[in-house]
C-alpha cells in the first residue's frame, strides 16, 4: 500500500511539473517599419527573438510610418492562439501605458499595426523613448510570456497637432460679480420734447370735450352735491401723475408700486361715487 501511495504521489507531482512547464512564447517574429508611398524613407526589417534583450537601437516612428509585427504564438513550442496578445507601450518619463492588441488566427499567426494616430497625445509629445514589451497569456495554469522587445522613438516632424489641455475640475478663483449701474435718466432735451408734445395735446383735448357738450359751469353743482368723491377723484389723478414723475426722477419699482396701488384704489372708489352723482344729475335732466 505504501508503494502504491508513493507511485500515486509521484504521478501527481509529475503532472504538476508538466502543467507548470506549459508556457507561452512566440516564433518567426519580424518587425517592419515602412513609410507610405514607394521609395519613401528607408524601411526597417528586424527579427524579434523570445527571451532576448531586445533590439539594440530605438525604432523611429514618424507620421508617415506604419510599424507592423507579424509572429506565431506558441504554447510549449506548438503554434496555438492565446487568449490575450498585446503590445504594451510604456512612456518611461511618466509611466503612462497603452496596450495594442494583436489580430490572431486559430493557428497562432497574428499581426499588429501601429501608426502615430493610434498613440495617445502624451506619447506624441513625449521627449523620452517608449518601451515596447510583448504580452502573451491565456486561461489555465500556463505561464504567460512578458518581455521587453524594443524601444520606440516618436518622431515629431511638425504634423503633430497638440490639443488644448483638458479642463480639470478643481477649485476656481473667486468670482466678483460686477453689476450694471442703475439706469440713468434720458437726456434732458428728450424729456423736454415729450413734455411739450403732451402739453400740445391739451388744447385738442379741451376742444374735443367742449364739442361733445362739456359744461364747466356744473363744476360747482358737482362739488356741492358730493364734494368728497369729486375732490378725492380729482386729487387721485393729480397724485398718480406725481407718482409717475417721482418714478421718472428717482424712485424704483419697489417704491412706486405700493403708492400707485393706494392711489389707484382711491381713484376707483371715489370715481365710482363721482360718476353716480353725475348720473343722478343726468337723470334729473340737468345735463
VENNORQUI-V581509 format. One record per residue. N is the residue number from 1. PSI is psi in degrees with one decimal (none if undefined). Layout:
N/PSI ; N/PSI
This chain:
1/-43.1 ; 2/-35.2 ; 3/-42.6 ; 4/-38.6 ; 5/-39.1 ; 6/-39.3 ; 7/-41.5 ; 8/-43.9 ; 9/-35.8 ; 10/-39.6 ; 11/-40.7 ; 12/-43.4 ; 13/-38.6 ; 14/-40.8 ; 15/-36.1 ; 16/-39.0 ; 17/-41.0 ; 18/-44.8 ; 19/-40.5 ; 20/-28.8 ; 21/-13.4 ; 22/117.9 ; 23/157.7 ; 24/148.1 ; 25/-162.6 ; 26/169.0 ; 27/165.9 ; 28/44.1 ; 29/128.9 ; 30/137.2 ; 31/131.7 ; 32/141.9 ; 33/115.3 ; 34/132.6 ; 35/158.8 ; 36/142.5 ; 37/142.8 ; 38/133.1 ; 39/7.4 ; 40/120.3 ; 41/176.6 ; 42/116.0 ; 43/153.3 ; 44/134.6 ; 45/114.8 ; 46/149.4 ; 47/133.7 ; 48/129.9 ; 49/130.6 ; 50/139.6 ; 51/-3.7 ; 52/172.2 ; 53/4.4 ; 54/175.3 ; 55/150.4 ; 56/-0.3 ; 57/150.8 ; 58/145.4 ; 59/119.8 ; 60/142.6 ; 61/105.2 ; 62/178.9 ; 63/-22.1 ; 64/-3.1 ; 65/155.0 ; 66/120.4 ; 67/128.1 ; 68/137.7 ; 69/126.4 ; 70/141.2 ; 71/176.0 ; 72/118.5 ; 73/145.7 ; 74/151.8 ; 75/116.1 ; 76/38.3 ; 77/-2.7 ; 78/135.0 ; 79/128.3 ; 80/152.3 ; 81/121.7 ; 82/168.0 ; 83/-33.4 ; 84/137.8 ; 85/116.8 ; 86/153.8 ; 87/121.9 ; 88/119.3 ; 89/127.3 ; 90/121.9 ; 91/121.7 ; 92/-31.6 ; 93/-42.8 ; 94/-16.4 ; 95/7.2 ; 96/136.0 ; 97/152.3 ; 98/140.0 ; 99/131.5 ; 100/121.2 ; 101/145.0 ; 102/150.7 ; 103/117.0 ; 104/149.3 ; 105/171.2 ; 106/-25.4 ; 107/8.6 ; 108/-8.9 ; 109/132.6 ; 110/168.4 ; 111/161.5 ; 112/139.4 ; 113/143.4 ; 114/130.8 ; 115/174.4 ; 116/-26.9 ; 117/-21.3 ; 118/-4.2 ; 119/147.0 ; 120/156.4 ; 121/-27.6 ; 122/-34.1 ; 123/-36.7 ; 124/-29.8 ; 125/3.8 ; 126/144.4 ; 127/-2.5 ; 128/166.4 ; 129/157.9 ; 130/123.4 ; 131/123.0 ; 132/125.4 ; 133/158.2 ; 134/129.9 ; 135/126.3 ; 136/130.7 ; 137/160.9 ; 138/-179.7 ; 139/167.3 ; 140/-159.9 ; 141/8.1 ; 142/148.6 ; 143/123.9 ; 144/159.8 ; 145/127.6 ; 146/122.4 ; 147/151.1 ; 148/137.6 ; 149/-50.6 ; 150/171.8 ; 151/143.3 ; 152/137.4 ; 153/119.1 ; 154/117.4 ; 155/118.0 ; 156/102.8 ; 157/20.2 ; 158/-6.2 ; 159/-5.8 ; 160/120.5 ; 161/116.1 ; 162/118.0 ; 163/160.2 ; 164/151.6 ; 165/143.7 ; 166/146.4 ; 167/131.1 ; 168/137.5 ; 169/86.1 ; 170/179.8 ; 171/127.1 ; 172/165.7 ; 173/152.3 ; 174/135.0 ; 175/126.8 ; 176/111.5 ; 177/135.3 ; 178/109.6 ; 179/149.9 ; 180/149.9 ; 181/156.8 ; 182/145.5 ; 183/136.8 ; 184/163.3 ; 185/148.9 ; 186/165.4 ; 187/148.9 ; 188/-38.5 ; 189/-29.4 ; 190/-43.2 ; 191/-43.7 ; 192/-40.6 ; 193/-48.8 ; 194/-30.8 ; 195/-46.6 ; 196/-32.0 ; 197/-38.8 ; 198/-43.4 ; 199/-30.5 ; 200/-21.7 ; 201/-12.4 ; 202/-45.0 ; 203/-37.2 ; 204/-40.0 ; 205/-45.0 ; 206/-41.1 ; 207/-41.9 ; 208/-37.2 ; 209/-41.2 ; 210/-37.0 ; 211/-30.2 ; 212/2.5 ; 213/22.3 ; 214/140.8 ; 215/106.3 ; 216/-22.7 ; 217/-16.7 ; 218/1.3 ; 219/-39.7 ; 220/-39.6 ; 221/-40.7 ; 222/-46.2 ; 223/-28.4 ; 224/-35.6 ; 225/-41.9 ; 226/77.6 ; 227/-35.2 ; 228/-46.9 ; 229/-46.3 ; 230/-38.6 ; 231/-44.6 ; 232/-39.4 ; 233/-44.9 ; 234/-40.5 ; 235/-35.1 ; 236/-34.6 ; 237/-44.9 ; 238/-40.4 ; 239/-38.2 ; 240/-38.9 ; 241/-37.2 ; 242/-37.7 ; 243/-45.1 ; 244/-37.3 ; 245/-41.5 ; 246/-35.6 ; 247/-39.3 ; 248/-35.3 ; 249/-51.3 ; 250/-22.7 ; 251/157.1 ; 252/-178.4 ; 253/-35.7 ; 254/-25.2 ; 255/-33.3 ; 256/-45.3 ; 257/-44.7 ; 258/-43.3 ; 259/-42.3 ; 260/-34.8 ; 261/-42.9 ; 262/-46.7 ; 263/-39.7 ; 264/-39.7 ; 265/-42.9 ; 266/-42.1 ; 267/-38.8 ; 268/-47.0 ; 269/-49.0 ; 270/-33.9 ; 271/-39.8 ; 272/-37.6 ; 273/-39.8 ; 274/-39.1 ; 275/-32.9 ; 276/-41.6 ; 277/-41.1 ; 278/-39.5 ; 279/-36.7 ; 280/-40.7 ; 281/-33.1 ; 282/-39.8 ; 283/-26.0 ; 284/-1.2 ; 285/16.9 ; 286/-5.5 ; 287/none
